[in-house]
Structures are given as C-alpha cells and as structure tokens.
Amino acid sequence: MRRDIFQAIADPVRREILEIISDKPLSVNQVAENFQISRQAISKQLKILNECGLIAVNQEGRERYFYVKPDSLIPAFMWIDQLQKRWENKVDSFELYVEKLQKEKDDKRK
C-alpha cells in the first residue's frame, strides 16, 4: 500500500523519527532508543515512512540504516508555502480592516 506523505507527517512520532534520522542514518535500535515505545512500534513507523518515500534504507552487513530523502519532502514544503502565502494575504487584509475600523472609531470620537 502506497501512503501519502501528508498521512506520514501527520503523526508526531513519525515527524520526530524524521527529525532524528535527518542528522545521520540510524538503525531501528538507535531510533528506538529515543522513544518510550517498543522497537516493533518504531519498525512499523519506519515502514510507513519508507512506503511514503520519505526515507530509504541502506543495508550494511546485518544492519539496516534508515535515512531521510529530503527531496521527497518538496511537495509538502510547496503546499505549506502556498498555504502560508494565502493565509498571510488574509491576515494582512484583516489587519487593514481592523485598522480602518479603529480609525473610523477614533474619527467619531473627535
């Protein structure tokens, strides 16, 4: 099953995993050391991140090391950037409206 990257980053544990392995590739055990949940639960979260294409695995001997594929996050960054611009425009419009109301209120007091 191919999952959506937004589905993957919606979960706080998976976001923290991405943050942890963004510095350097880590094994499941190394990732699990950062959490109060089981190694199996971490494996499941890594599997979801891998299915979404956000991380990849490098086999070194018997160990598997997980690392972030930064380019896979570009669609999420682009969507967030568009959303931010849209909301900034709405907030700017609201601020102008509030300033206008305040000016009208001040003018009536004079």
RASULKA-V381490 format. One line per field, one symbol per residue. ss: DSSP state (H for helix, E for strand, L for the rest). phi: phi as a letter, one per 40 degrees, with the letter a starting at -180 (. if undefined). burial: 1 if it has 16 or more other ideal C-beta (glycine too) atoms within 10 Angstrom, else 0. A space follows every 10 residues. Layout:
ss: ???
phi: ???
burial: ???
//
This chain:
ss: LLLLHHHHHL LHHHHHHHHH HHHLLELHHH HHLLLLLLHH HHHHHHHHHH HLLLEEEEEE LLEEEEEELH HHHHHHHHHH HHHHHHHHHH HHHHHHHHHH HHHHHHHHHL
phi: .cbccccccc cccccccdcc cccacbcdcc ccdcbcbccc ccdccccccc ccgcbbbbcb gccbbbacbd cccddccccc cccccccccc cccccccccc cccccccccc
burial: 0000100110 0001001101 1000111101 1100000000 0100110111 0101100000 0000110100 0110000000 0000000000 0000000000 0000000000
//
